[in-house]
Amino acid sequence: MTTTYALGQHQVHRVGFGAMQLPGPGVFGPPRDHQHALQVLQRAVALGVNHIDTSQFYGPNVANQLIREALHPYPADLALVSKVGARRDKHGGWLAAQQPDELRAAIEENLDTLGVDQLAAVNLRLMGVGEDPSALGPVDADLFDRQLTTMIAARDEGLIGGIGLSNITIDHLRLALERTEIACVQNAYNLLDRTSQPILDTCTQRGIAFVPYFPLGSAFNAQNPILGHPEIIRTATELGRTPAQVALAWTLSSAPNVLLIPGTSSVAHLEENLAVADIEVPQSLTEALR
């Protein structure tokens, strides 16, 4: 298995780190243990992580400020990737911020809070409507075109190294590729949720990094059908690994362009997550979950 893949202009290790779990509960407010959050980031880089995924709306501001405090001045090979398209209300609610001027302001705010002149990539995170922000309706071609114009301008000005897309449909990806190069795509994908398989397949064919979020299931659900699945537990027992490691290893092995960004607020869990690249997942597990 290859250990690195191109993320825009950067060659990164295929197991990185997602900063979403560093802030407080609900990705809102300060961490429970500020010093330990810094140690997680420092340990990640010490173990070879050179791809960190974050966003200004994680906290808000909290994840970016922790990254800067822990790691600035940054290693030369560190790819910092952020996302725009949402904001938080005073109670921690997730709100859409999808207009072009909001996207531009968010890019600049990410640069400022992280203390960099350029981000390796920024994902345009599309938001759904109603109670489920992940549930997208029909493509709003006019708005999407204007959003892409903003992202392209930011890249051409040197503020971002590459354009990413998140929470998209295959139609969004096709429309985007008609206009510009795409560095990465972030969509939900895991052993039990493969609805983004056509998007992953297209990214694989086009040499685009695919960064699955929720590889262990949604962080917002009390019940986790992946970690509690009998087949995953059985395979983990056979391999002497944890169910989380098996699930992550399966996702990593699903295509050569998959980049993992498992998040955690624990150094111990971080070390477990980073130890999945050498796990050979038996074909019997994939067959059992078809």
N, C-alpha and C positions, 0 to 999 in steps of 0.2 A: 504494500500500500504506500502510495506517495505521501510524504509527510508535509509538503508545502503546496500552495496554490496561489495563483495571481489574484490579488484584490486590487483592481485598478493598476496603478503603477507599482504597487508593493507586492513582494513575495512573502507570504505569511505562513506560519505554521497552521495546520488545519484544525488544531484545537486552540481556541483563544479564550477570551473571558468576557462575559456580559456583566455590565455594572448595575443592572436593574435591581438586584437584591441588596445593594449596599445601603440605600436609604432606609428609613423606618418602614413599619408595616404599611402595606398598600402602596409601596413605592412613594411614600410621602413623609416629609420631615426628616430629621436627623437620624443617623443610625443608632441602634441600641448601645453600641460600643464603638466610639469614634476611633480609638487607637487600634482596635482589632480590624476595623474596616481598612485602615491604612496598611496594616500588616498583610491583609489578603492581597491587596494590589501589589505591594512590594514583593511578596512571595511569588505571585503569578509571573512577574517579569523575571525574577531570579530563576524560575523554572523554565524560562524560554518563551513565555507568551509574548508575542509581538503584534497582537491584534486585540484591541479592546473596544467593545461596543458600548456606547453610552447615549445619553440625550440630556439636553437642558431640562426637559420636563420630568426627568427622574428626580423627584425631590419636592418641588423643582429646585434646580441648581445644585442639589446636594451631591449627586454622583460626580458631576464635573468638578466640583470644588474638591472632593476627596481625591480624585485622580490627580489633579494639579498638586495638591498638598503632598501626596505620596510619591509622585514620580517626576515632577518637574525639577530640573531640566530633563526632558524625555530622552530615552535612548534613541539613537539615530534611526534604528530600524522599526520603531514602534508605529504601527498604523492605528491612529485614533479615528474611529468611525462613529458618526452621530446620526440622528434622525430628526426630522421636522414634520410638522403637520398637526400637532396637538398642543394643548396647554392644560393647566390645572386650575381649578377654582380654589377658593380658600378652604374648602373642606376636603380637598384631594380628588374631586371629581375630574374625569377626563373629558375635555372639551375639544371640539375640532378647531384647528387654526390653519385652514386650507387655502386661504386666499394668497395670491402671489406676494403681496407686501408682508403678510405674516410669515411666509416661508423665508423671505430674505432677512427679515428682522431676526428670526430664530437662528439662521445660519450665523449671522454676526454675533448673536449672543453666545452661541456655542464657542465660537472662536475666542471671545473675550473671557468667558469663564474658564476655559481650558488653557488660556495663555499661549495660543498658537496663531500663526499667520495663515496656515492652511490645514484642513482636515483631509485625511486620506480619502474619505468618501463621506457623503451625506445621503441618507435614505429619505426619500419622499414617502412618508407614512400616510397612506390613504385611510380615511375614517369613514365608517358606515353611518347609518342614520338610525334614529330611535334608540332603543335600550341596549342594543348590541353594536358597539363601535366597529366590530370586525365584520359585520354583515354588510357587504357592499351591494348596492343596487345596480341598475344599469349604468354603463360608463357615461359620465358627463364629458363628452369629447372636448367641448369648448374649455371647460375649467381645466381639464387635464392638459390640454395643449398650452394654456397659459402657465400652469404649474411647471411644465417642462421647460418653457422659455426662461422662467426664473432660475431653474436649476442649471440650465445650460449657460446662462449669463454668469452665474457664480463660479462655474468651472472655468469658463473662458477668462475670467478676471483673476483666476488663481486662488480663490478662496477655498475651493474644494478640488481634490485631485480626481474624483470620479463621482458619477451620479448613481445612486442606488434607488431601488423601489421596494416598498414594503406593504404587505397586506393588499396585494393586487390580484387581478384576474388575468387570464391568459390574453384577453383582449387589450388590457392595459400594456402588457409587455410587448405585444405586437405593434401597437401604436407607438410606443416609446422607441422601439428599435427602428422604426421608419424615420425617426428624427435624429437620433443620437446614439452613441455608444452607452451601454449600461455596464457599470462595474460590478454590481451585485444585486441580488434580490433576497429580501427577507420575507418569508411566509411561514405560517405554521406548518409543521411537518414532523411526524414521528411514526413509530411502529403502528399505531392504531388510527392515525389520521393522515391519510395520504391523498387528500383531495387536491393538494398542489402538485401531484405527480406530473401532470402535463407541463406545468411551469418549470419544474425541476428538469424534465427531459429537454425542454427547449434551451434552458440555461446550459445544460451539459453539452448540447450540440453546438452552441454559440460560444463556448468558453467563458461563460459568465459565472462568477462565484455565487453559490446558493447557500444562504445562511439561515438555517431553520430556527425559528423561535418556538418555544414550548416543546423541545425535543423530549422532555419528560412529562408532557402534559401541561395544562394551564396552571400557572402559579396562583391563580385566583380561585381555583376549585378546591373545596375541602377534601373531596374524594379524588384519588388518583388511580384511574383504571390501568395505567401503564405499570407503575411500580407494584401494584397489587395483582397483576395478571398472573394466573397460575403458570403459564408457559414461560413467562419471563423469570419468574421466581425459580422454576425448575432449572432453566438454563443457567441462571446465576449460580445456583447451588452446584451444578455439574462443573462449572468453570472456576469455582472458588472466588467469584466476584460478587458485587452487589447488583441488585436489579437495575439501579441507576446506571451503573457502568455498562451493563449489557445493552440497555436501551440506547445509550449514547454511542456505543460502539456500532450497533446496528445502523443508526442514522449516519454515522461517519462513513460506513462501508457502502452506503446505498448509491453513491456516485463519487467520482474522483474530485469533483468541484465543490463538494459539500464542506463548508467551514462551520465548525461548532463554536458556539459562544455560551457554554453553560455558565450560569451565574450562581453565586453563593456568597454568603456573608461569613463563611467559616473556612479557616485555613485547612482544616482536615478534609472537608468536602472538596475544596479546591484541588488538593493533591490527588484525591480519588478521581475527580473529573479529568485531570490531565493525564491519568494513567490508562486511558482507554484506547489509545492509538494502536497498541499491539495486541488487542483482543481480537481473536478470530471467532466471529459469531457463526455458529453452525447453521447450515442451510435449513435444517429441520425447524428452527425457530421461525424463519420467514415463511416456510410452507405452512406451519401450524397456524399462523396469523393471517393467512390469505382470506 
